[in-house]
Amino acid sequence: MDQVNLSMTLTTGATYYAGVGGIAVDGSVTQAQLDATMVTAYNDAYDAVLTSTYYNTQMLLEDQADLAMANLSTSVDALVAATATFATVGAVAEMAAEASTGSPEDQMQTQEILATTDMTITEADVEEYNTAVADVERYAQEAGAFLSASTNTQITSGTDNWAASNNVSAAAYTTVTYDATTDLLFMEFINANGAYMSAGFSGYLQGDFKTAEEIYQTGIAYGG
């Protein structure tokens, strides 16, 4: 507060002069006193800070979308690494096809190559690949859903109003999840009293679902 800072300055000056025989005139230090108007203004500003929303549901969902996109990028990298194993499948199939119609010498050469090069696919390879594919789908669903929900005012305003009524801050979230199977967005928070509270929205994002064909055609269009 300006008055408090002023009081320190004036106190320093008055104390100095008192020590050397100087006399402070009336009002020279007491001008730093607080009056009722100043106190009211301070308390109003204080209350305004307490009741203001600096982090709302839209921001929370946007942050969750960013996190899901980061996870999606990691999953895509894992899928690319996993598919490297399966690059040999096409080569083996082509070699086998050629060997079936080739000369005995070609067939023996193909057999020798396969015998000396490990081109088998293990269960671990399949598990790694399938997990990566599933992760891509999961994080793509989450990223799309969180971003879509962040622009849905029924969800954002509804949650903000609910939070204000229940002494909940969006920044005090513990869990934010989305399940595409049930189209359920679930958010859990801890309110100012330490109680766990949750808000859920089911069926609000149906208009944003994309079919498998749409996903495929878009993948083709963008070079997949």
C-alpha positions in Angstrom: 0.0 0.0 0.0 1.3 3.5 -0.9 0.4 4.9 2.6 2.4 2.2 4.3 5.4 2.8 2.1 5.0 6.6 2.7 4.9 6.0 6.5 8.3 4.3 6.4 9.8 7.2 4.5 8.4 9.8 6.7 9.3 7.9 9.8 12.9 7.7 8.7 13.0 11.5 8.0 11.3 12.4 11.3 13.6 10.1 13.3 16.7 11.6 11.7 15.6 15.2 12.4 14.6 14.3 16.0 18.1 13.1 16.6 19.7 16.4 15.5 17.1 18.7 17.1 14.7 19.1 14.2 11.0 19.3 14.9 8.5 17.7 12.7 5.5 19.9 11.9 2.0 18.7 12.5 0.8 16.4 9.8 4.2 15.7 8.4 4.1 12.1 9.5 0.4 11.6 10.1 -0.3 12.3 6.5 0.6 8.6 6.0 -2.4 7.5 8.2 -5.1 5.4 6.6 -8.7 6.7 6.4 -11.9 4.7 5.9 -12.0 5.3 2.2 -8.5 3.8 1.7 -9.4 0.8 3.8 -12.6 0.2 1.9 -10.7 0.4 -1.4 -8.1 -2.1 -0.2 -10.7 -4.6 1.1 -12.7 -4.3 -2.1 -9.6 -5.0 -4.2 -8.7 -7.9 -1.9 -12.2 -9.4 -2.3 -12.1 -8.9 -6.0 -8.9 -11.0 -6.3 -10.4 -13.8 -4.2 -13.6 -14.0 -6.2 -12.0 -13.6 -9.7 -11.5 -16.5 -12.0 -8.0 -16.5 -13.5 -8.0 -20.2 -14.6 -11.3 -21.5 -16.0 -12.7 -24.6 -17.5 -11.9 -23.6 -21.1 -8.2 -23.1 -20.1 -8.2 -26.4 -18.3 -9.5 -28.3 -21.3 -7.1 -26.5 -23.7 -4.2 -27.6 -21.4 -5.5 -31.1 -21.4 -5.7 -31.1 -25.2 -2.1 -29.9 -25.4 -1.0 -32.7 -23.1 -2.9 -35.3 -25.1 -1.3 -34.0 -28.3 2.1 -34.4 -26.7 1.2 -38.0 -25.8 -0.1 -38.6 -29.3 3.2 -37.4 -30.8 5.1 -39.9 -28.5 2.7 -42.7 -29.6 3.2 -41.9 -33.2 6.9 -42.2 -32.8 6.5 -45.5 -31.0 4.3 -46.8 -33.9 6.8 -45.7 -36.5 9.5 -47.6 -34.6 7.2 -50.7 -34.2 6.3 -50.7 -37.9 10.0 -51.0 -38.9 9.9 -54.6 -37.8 7.1 -55.3 -40.3 8.9 -53.8 -43.2 10.5 -57.2 -43.7 7.0 -58.8 -44.2 6.6 -57.4 -47.6 10.1 -58.3 -48.6 9.6 -61.9 -47.5 6.3 -62.2 -49.3 7.8 -60.9 -52.5 10.8 -63.2 -52.3 8.5 -66.2 -51.6 6.3 -65.3 -54.6 9.3 -65.1 -56.8 10.8 -68.3 -55.5 7.6 -70.3 -56.1 7.8 -69.6 -59.8 11.5 -69.3 -60.2 14.2 -71.7 -61.1 15.5 -74.2 -58.6 18.6 -72.0 -58.2 16.4 -69.0 -57.3 14.4 -71.0 -54.9 17.5 -72.3 -53.1 19.0 -68.8 -53.0 15.8 -67.5 -51.4 15.8 -70.4 -48.9 19.4 -69.6 -48.0 18.7 -65.9 -47.4 15.7 -66.7 -45.2 17.7 -69.3 -43.3 20.6 -66.9 -42.5 18.5 -63.7 -41.8 16.0 -63.5 -39.0 12.8 -62.2 -40.5 10.4 -63.8 -38.1 7.8 -61.8 -36.3 7.6 -62.5 -32.6 4.6 -62.1 -30.2 6.5 -59.2 -28.6 6.7 -57.5 -32.0 3.0 -57.8 -32.4 2.3 -56.6 -28.8 4.5 -53.6 -29.3 2.8 -52.7 -32.6 -0.8 -53.3 -31.3 -0.1 -51.2 -28.2 1.3 -48.3 -30.3 -1.8 -48.4 -32.6 -4.1 -48.4 -29.6 -2.3 -45.5 -27.9 -2.5 -43.5 -31.1 -6.3 -43.9 -31.2 -6.7 -43.2 -27.5 -4.6 -40.0 -27.4 -6.2 -38.8 -30.7 -9.6 -39.2 -29.2 -8.6 -37.4 -26.0 -6.9 -34.5 -27.8 -9.9 -34.0 -30.1 -12.4 -34.3 -27.3 -10.7 -31.9 -24.9 -10.2 -29.3 -27.7 -13.8 -29.7 -28.8 -15.1 -29.5 -25.2 -13.0 -26.3 -24.6 -15.2 -24.5 -27.3 -18.5 -26.0 -26.1 -20.0 -23.3 -23.9 -22.5 -25.7 -22.4 -19.6 -27.6 -20.9 -17.3 -24.6 -20.1 -19.9 -22.2 -18.7 -21.8 -25.0 -17.0 -18.7 -26.1 -15.2 -17.6 -22.6 -14.3 -21.0 -21.8 -12.8 -21.0 -25.1 -10.9 -17.5 -24.4 -9.7 -18.4 -20.9 -8.4 -21.4 -22.4 -6.6 -19.3 -25.1 -4.9 -16.2 -23.1 -4.0 -14.2 -25.0 -6.6 -11.2 -23.7 -8.6 -10.5 -25.1 -12.0 -6.8 -25.0 -11.1 -7.5 -27.5 -8.3 -8.3 -30.4 -10.6 -7.2 -33.9 -9.8 -8.4 -35.8 -12.8 -9.7 -35.0 -16.3 -10.6 -38.0 -18.5 -12.5 -38.7 -21.6 -14.1 -42.0 -22.8 -15.0 -42.1 -26.5 -17.1 -45.3 -26.1 -19.6 -43.5 -23.8 -18.8 -39.9 -24.9 -18.1 -39.1 -21.3 -16.0 -36.2 -20.1 -15.2 -36.4 -16.4 -13.5 -33.8 -14.3 -12.6 -34.1 -10.6 -11.5 -31.3 -8.3 -10.7 -30.6 -4.7 -12.7 -27.6 -3.3 -11.5 -25.0 -0.8 -12.6 -27.3 2.1 -10.6 -30.2 0.9 -13.6 -32.2 -0.4 -13.5 -34.1 -3.7 -16.1 -32.9 -6.2 -16.7 -33.9 -9.8 -18.5 -32.8 -12.9 -19.4 -35.0 -15.9 -20.8 -34.5 -19.3 -22.1 -37.4 -21.4 -23.2 -37.2 -25.0 -22.2 -33.6 -25.5 -19.6 -34.2 -28.3 -21.5 -36.6 -30.6 -21.5 -34.1 -33.4 -17.7 -34.1 -33.5 -17.1 -37.9 -34.0 -15.5 -38.9 -37.3 -16.1 -42.2 -39.0 -13.4 -44.8 -39.8 -13.9 -43.9 -43.5 -13.4 -40.2 -42.8 -10.3 -41.0 -40.8 -8.9 -43.2 -43.7 -9.7 -40.7 -46.5 -8.1 -37.8 -44.5 -5.1 -40.0 -43.9 -4.8 -40.6 -47.6 -5.3 -36.9 -48.4 -2.5 -35.8 -46.0 0.0 -38.3 -47.3 -0.5 -41.2 -44.9 
